[in-house]
Amino acid sequence: MAEIVGGVGCSHVPAVGAALDNGKSGNEVWKPYFDTLPPAREWIEEKKPDVCIVVYNDHASAFSMQLIPTFTLGVAPEFQPADEGFGPRKVPTVEGDPDLAWHLAESLILDEFDMTIANEMDVDHGLTVPLSVMFGQPENWPTKVIPLAVNVVQFPPPTGHRCYMLGKALRRAIDSYPGAERVVVFGTGGMSHQLQGERAGLVNSEWDSQFMDNLVSNPAEQAQVPHVEYLREAGTEGVELVMWLIMRGAMNDSVEEVYRSIYVPTSNTSNGLIVLDNA
């Protein structure tokens, strides 16, 4: 059967992609951040996943106020980088895995999760930046990718508990797949940040660190945290962190923390990364 060989929690700060795309990753502003990435990249190179399931949120690239699905699973053979206003990122086309994706869709829907199925969907920085964080700038992405988009832009987003339960259903779906694929699940977004209003620029590194601690040791407790606490402590966009709970729900109850980092000066977003192995 298919096997989950690890989990990654990763911010998807668009400025990270811009720094890579414009050759600025080695300058005095960006080098300290990119110097934190080699341990995570070495880990994923050792794991050699066949497929990465990337849980992310769309930023009005594939969806808009006209269509706001809560959970969307991409089942296409490929996904193009989205034009977010400055032209698409010059990164490889994302190769999908339709066979596994359709299996996941069937299993999740029969497991009573109402998934929207996308046969065509451009993917924005929410998905491509985490791939760049973990894989750098390859000519082709070294793994197939199944996008799982979550609405955390327009209220009401799904609760942390619903996301955690979706992760557990995702695990059951992967465990029931007859292939031998090695799978890494990404939960992306956050960490603390607010992009507008009186608290624009908010960063709460202490809360972010506690979130990571809970993600490792007390995920069921973290899953009970209401939206209002994310908004109060981590800012209006900090609610993206519920997507990390999908990744964590797909892992074993007990996990081993392989690596973590939190780096702030890259932008007005607390930029977090955590790598987990199943214990």
C-alpha positions as CSV (number, residue, x, y, z in Angstrom):
1,M,0.0,0.0,0.0
2,A,1.0,3.7,-0.3
3,E,2.9,5.0,2.7
4,I,3.2,8.5,4.4
5,V,6.9,8.9,4.9
6,G,6.8,12.3,6.5
7,G,5.0,15.6,7.1
8,V,6.1,19.2,6.5
9,G,4.6,22.4,8.0
10,C,5.7,25.4,5.9
11,S,4.8,29.0,5.5
12,H,4.2,30.1,1.9
13,V,5.5,33.6,2.1
14,P,5.3,35.0,-1.5
15,A,8.4,37.1,-1.0
16,V,10.4,33.9,-0.6
17,G,9.5,32.9,-4.1
18,A,10.3,36.4,-5.4
19,A,13.7,36.3,-3.8
20,L,14.5,33.0,-5.5
21,D,13.0,34.0,-8.8
22,N,15.0,37.3,-8.9
23,G,18.3,35.9,-7.8
24,K,18.3,37.6,-4.3
25,S,18.5,34.5,-2.1
26,G,22.2,35.2,-1.4
27,N,21.9,38.9,-0.5
28,E,22.3,40.2,3.1
29,V,18.5,40.3,3.6
30,W,17.7,36.8,2.4
31,K,20.8,34.7,3.0
32,P,20.1,34.2,6.7
33,Y,16.7,32.8,5.9
34,F,17.8,30.5,3.1
35,D,20.7,29.3,5.3
36,T,18.0,27.7,7.5
37,L,16.7,25.4,4.8
38,P,19.5,22.8,4.1
39,P,18.5,20.3,6.9
40,A,14.9,20.2,5.6
41,R,16.0,19.8,2.0
42,E,18.4,17.0,3.0
43,W,15.6,15.2,4.8
44,I,13.2,15.3,1.8
45,E,16.0,14.2,-0.5
46,E,16.6,11.2,1.7
47,K,12.9,10.4,1.9
48,K,12.6,10.5,-2.0
49,P,8.8,10.9,-2.0
50,D,6.9,9.8,-5.2
51,V,4.0,12.2,-4.4
52,C,3.6,15.3,-2.2
53,I,0.1,16.2,-1.1
54,V,0.3,20.0,-0.6
55,V,-2.5,21.5,1.5
56,Y,-2.6,25.2,0.8
57,N,-5.0,28.1,0.2
58,D,-5.7,29.8,-3.1
59,H,-5.2,33.6,-3.2
60,A,-7.9,34.5,-5.7
61,S,-6.0,32.8,-8.5
62,A,-8.2,29.8,-9.2
63,F,-11.2,30.9,-7.1
64,S,-13.0,34.1,-6.3
65,M,-16.1,35.4,-4.5
66,Q,-18.1,33.7,-7.2
67,L,-17.0,30.3,-6.1
68,I,-15.7,29.5,-2.6
69,P,-15.2,25.8,-2.0
70,T,-14.1,24.7,1.4
71,F,-12.0,21.8,0.4
72,T,-10.8,21.3,-3.2
73,L,-8.8,18.3,-4.5
74,G,-6.9,18.7,-7.8
75,V,-7.1,15.5,-9.9
76,A,-5.5,16.8,-13.1
77,P,-2.4,15.4,-14.8
78,E,-0.7,18.8,-14.5
79,F,-1.2,22.3,-12.9
80,Q,0.2,25.5,-14.3
81,P,1.7,28.2,-12.1
82,A,-0.9,31.0,-11.8
83,D,-0.4,34.6,-12.9
84,E,-0.8,36.6,-9.7
85,G,-0.5,40.0,-11.3
86,F,3.2,39.9,-12.3
87,G,3.1,36.9,-14.6
88,P,3.4,33.3,-13.5
89,R,6.4,32.3,-11.4
90,K,9.1,30.8,-13.6
91,V,9.0,27.5,-11.9
92,P,8.3,24.0,-13.4
93,T,4.7,22.9,-14.3
94,V,3.4,20.9,-11.4
95,E,2.8,17.3,-12.4
96,G,-0.2,15.7,-10.8
97,D,-1.0,12.1,-10.0
98,P,-4.6,11.5,-11.3
99,D,-4.8,7.8,-10.2
100,L,-4.0,8.5,-6.6
101,A,-5.9,11.8,-6.6
102,W,-9.1,10.1,-7.8
103,H,-8.7,7.4,-5.2
104,L,-8.4,10.1,-2.5
105,A,-11.5,11.9,-3.8
106,E,-13.5,8.7,-3.8
107,S,-12.3,7.6,-0.3
108,L,-12.7,11.1,1.3
109,I,-16.2,11.6,-0.1
110,L,-17.3,8.1,1.0
111,D,-15.8,9.0,4.3
112,E,-18.3,11.9,4.5
113,F,-16.0,14.8,3.5
114,D,-17.6,16.8,0.7
115,M,-14.7,17.5,-1.6
116,T,-14.8,19.8,-4.6
117,I,-13.0,18.0,-7.5
118,A,-10.9,20.2,-9.8
119,N,-10.0,18.8,-13.2
120,E,-8.3,22.1,-14.1
121,M,-6.8,24.6,-11.6
122,D,-3.8,27.0,-11.7
123,V,-1.7,26.9,-8.6
124,D,-0.3,30.1,-7.0
125,H,2.4,30.9,-4.4
126,G,0.5,29.0,-1.7
127,L,1.6,25.8,-3.4
128,T,4.7,26.7,-5.4
129,V,6.6,28.5,-2.6
130,P,6.6,25.5,-0.3
131,L,7.9,23.3,-3.2
132,S,10.7,25.9,-3.7
133,V,11.5,25.9,0.0
134,M,11.9,22.1,0.1
135,F,13.3,21.5,-3.4
136,G,15.0,24.7,-4.5
137,Q,15.1,25.6,-8.2
138,P,15.1,22.3,-10.1
139,E,14.5,22.0,-13.9
140,N,11.5,19.8,-13.0
141,W,9.9,19.1,-9.6
142,P,11.3,15.8,-8.4
143,T,7.9,14.5,-7.3
144,K,4.3,14.4,-8.4
145,V,2.0,16.8,-6.5
146,I,-1.7,16.6,-5.5
147,P,-3.1,20.0,-4.5
148,L,-5.6,20.2,-1.7
149,A,-6.9,23.7,-1.5
150,V,-8.6,25.0,1.7
151,N,-10.7,28.1,2.0
152,V,-9.1,30.2,4.8
153,V,-9.7,33.5,3.0
154,Q,-13.4,34.1,3.2
155,F,-15.2,33.4,6.5
156,P,-16.2,31.0,7.6
157,P,-13.2,28.8,7.1
158,P,-13.2,25.2,8.4
159,T,-12.4,24.7,12.0
160,G,-9.1,23.3,13.2
161,H,-10.9,20.2,14.3
162,R,-12.5,19.7,10.9
163,C,-9.1,20.0,9.3
164,Y,-7.5,17.6,11.8
165,M,-10.3,15.1,11.0
166,L,-9.8,15.6,7.3
167,G,-6.1,14.7,7.8
168,K,-7.1,11.4,9.5
169,A,-9.5,10.6,6.6
170,L,-6.7,11.4,4.2
171,R,-4.5,8.9,6.1
172,R,-7.1,6.2,5.7
173,A,-7.4,7.0,2.0
174,I,-3.6,6.7,1.5
175,D,-3.4,3.5,3.6
176,S,-6.1,1.9,1.3
177,Y,-4.3,2.7,-1.9
178,P,-2.8,-0.4,-3.5
179,G,0.2,1.3,-5.0
180,A,3.7,1.6,-3.4
181,E,3.9,5.4,-3.5
182,R,5.9,7.2,-0.8
183,V,4.0,10.2,0.2
184,V,4.9,13.4,2.0
185,V,2.0,15.6,3.2
186,F,2.6,19.4,3.4
187,G,0.5,21.7,5.5
188,T,1.2,25.3,4.5
189,G,0.3,28.9,5.4
190,G,0.9,31.2,8.3
191,M,2.5,31.7,10.7
192,S,1.4,34.8,12.5
193,H,0.7,37.7,10.3
194,Q,-1.8,40.4,9.5
195,L,-1.8,42.2,6.2
196,Q,-4.2,45.1,6.9
197,G,-5.8,47.2,9.5
198,E,-4.4,48.7,12.8
199,R,-2.4,45.5,13.5
200,A,-0.9,45.2,10.1
201,G,2.6,43.7,10.5
202,L,1.7,41.7,13.6
203,V,4.1,38.9,14.4
204,N,3.7,36.7,17.6
205,S,6.7,34.4,17.6
206,E,6.0,33.1,21.1
207,W,2.5,32.0,20.0
208,D,3.9,30.5,16.8
209,S,6.4,28.4,18.8
210,Q,3.7,27.2,21.1
211,F,1.6,26.2,18.1
212,M,4.5,24.1,16.8
213,D,4.9,22.5,20.2
214,N,1.2,21.6,20.3
215,L,1.4,20.4,16.7
216,V,4.0,17.8,17.7
217,S,2.8,16.8,21.2
218,N,-0.9,17.9,21.5
219,P,-2.5,18.0,18.1
220,A,-5.9,17.0,19.3
221,E,-5.8,19.9,21.8
222,Q,-4.6,22.3,19.2
223,A,-7.5,21.2,17.0
224,Q,-9.9,22.6,19.5
225,V,-8.5,26.1,19.4
226,P,-11.3,28.4,17.9
227,H,-10.9,30.8,15.0
228,V,-11.1,33.8,17.4
229,E,-7.8,32.8,19.1
230,Y,-6.0,32.5,15.8
231,L,-7.3,36.0,14.9
232,R,-6.4,37.5,18.3
233,E,-3.0,35.9,18.8
234,A,-1.8,35.3,15.2
235,G,-3.6,37.9,13.1
236,T,-6.3,37.8,10.5
237,E,-4.1,35.6,8.2
238,G,-2.8,33.5,11.0
239,V,-5.9,31.3,10.7
240,E,-4.1,29.7,7.7
241,L,-2.4,27.6,10.3
242,V,-5.4,25.3,10.6
243,M,-4.1,23.8,7.3
244,W,-1.1,22.4,9.2
245,L,-3.6,20.3,11.2
246,I,-4.5,18.4,8.0
247,M,-0.9,17.4,7.7
248,R,-0.7,16.5,11.3
249,G,-3.9,14.5,11.3
250,A,-2.5,12.4,8.5
251,M,0.6,11.4,10.6
252,N,0.8,8.9,13.4
253,D,-0.5,10.0,16.8
254,S,3.1,10.0,17.9
255,V,5.7,11.8,15.7
256,E,9.3,12.7,15.8
257,E,10.3,16.3,15.2
258,V,13.2,16.2,12.8
259,Y,13.7,20.0,12.3
260,R,12.1,23.3,12.9
261,S,12.9,27.0,12.2
262,I,11.1,30.3,12.6
263,Y,12.5,33.3,10.8
264,V,10.8,36.7,10.8
265,P,12.7,39.4,8.9
266,T,11.9,37.9,5.5
267,S,8.6,40.0,5.4
268,N,5.7,41.0,7.6
269,T,5.0,37.3,8.2
270,S,6.5,34.9,10.7
271,N,8.0,32.3,8.4
272,G,7.9,28.8,10.0
273,L,9.1,25.4,8.9
274,I,8.8,22.1,10.7
275,V,9.6,18.6,9.5
276,L,8.1,15.5,11.1
277,D,8.7,11.7,10.9
278,N,6.2,9.1,12.0
279,A,7.3,7.6,15.3
